[in-house]
Amino acid sequence: MQKKLVFVATGIAVLVSGAVSAAPQRPKMEPAVMMQQLDMNGNGQISKKEFLQGAARHADQASPQNGKARKRMNPEEMFARMDRNDDGVLTRAELDRMAKERQSRKN
C-alpha cells in the first residue's frame, strides 16, 4: 500500500509539473502548486472532473522519455486513492497529508 501511495504521489507531481526531465528523478510533491493548477473554479477543492481534465492536459503535453513510453496509472484510480474520505473531492488537507507521509518515508 505504501509503495502504491508513493507511486500515486509521484504520478500527481509529474502530472502537475507539466514537464518531464530527461534524467530519471522523483519529482517533488507540491500541494500548493497542485491546488493552484488543478482547482479550476477556485473553491479550494479539486473535483474529480478537474483532476481528470488536468490529467488529460498533461497527457496531451507529455512526450516519451528517452524514446520509451512511460507507464502511467489510470487517472481515475489515482484520484480514488488520493481521495481519502471518498467525498469526491481532493482538499488541500488531503494533499498536505500525502506529501507529509511521503516526506516521512524519505527520512
N, C-alpha and C positions, 0 to 999 in steps of 0.2 A: 504494500500500500504506500509506503514512504517513497519508494522508487517511482511509483506512478505519480505521486504528488509533485516530486521534483521534476518529472518529465512534463507535467501539466504546467507548472510554474515556468519552466524553461520555454515551453511552447508559447505561452502567453507573452513572455518577454520578447521573444522573436517576433511574434505577431504584431506587437505594438511598435517595436523598433522600426519596422518598415524596411530594414536593410539587413542583409546577412553578410558578414565579413568573409573574406577568402580563407582566413585561418580559422580552423575549428576552435571555438571557445564558448564557454557558457555565458549567455547574456545576463546582465544584471536586472533583477526584478525591481521595477519602479512603480509602485501602486499609484502614486500621484499622476504619473505620465499616462498610465493605463486608463485611469479615470478620465483624464482630460481628453484623451484621444478617442475613447470609445463611448463616453456618455454624451451622445449627440444632442439630447434635449436639455441637458444641464440640470437634471433633477437630483444629481448626486448618487445615482444608481445606474448600473449597466444592465439593461434588459437583455433577454436572450436575443431578441431581434437586433439590437445594437451590436451585441457581441458577434453574431453571425454576419452582419454587414461588415464589421471590421475584419473578420476572418476572410471574407470574400475580397475586400480591398487588398489585403495583404497577399492573398493568393494571386491576384492579378499582377502585383508588383514583384513578386518573388521570382528569382531565377535559380536554376540549379547551381549547386556549389561544386566546383571542380568537375563539371560535366556530369555529375551524378544527381539524380533527383533525390531530394530529402524526403524521408518518410515523416508524415505529419499525422498527428492524432486528429480524429474526426472532431470538428469544432463543437458539434452538439454534445459529444461525450465530454469534451474538455469543459464546457460550460457546466454540465451536470456535476462534474467532480468539484468544480470551484464553488458552486452554489451550495454551501454547507448546510443551510437551513431549508433548502428546497422551496424557497419562496418565489423563484422565477426571476430574481434579480441578483446582481453582484453589488455588494456595498463596499465602501472604502474599508470598513472594518474587516470584511472577509478577505480583501486583497492584502491588507496590512498583516492579518494573521498568517496568511500563506507565506508572505515574504519573511515574516519573523521566524516561522517554522523552518523555512529553507535556510535562513541565516544560521539558526541554531544547529542545524545538521552539518553545516560547513565547518563550524568551530570545533 
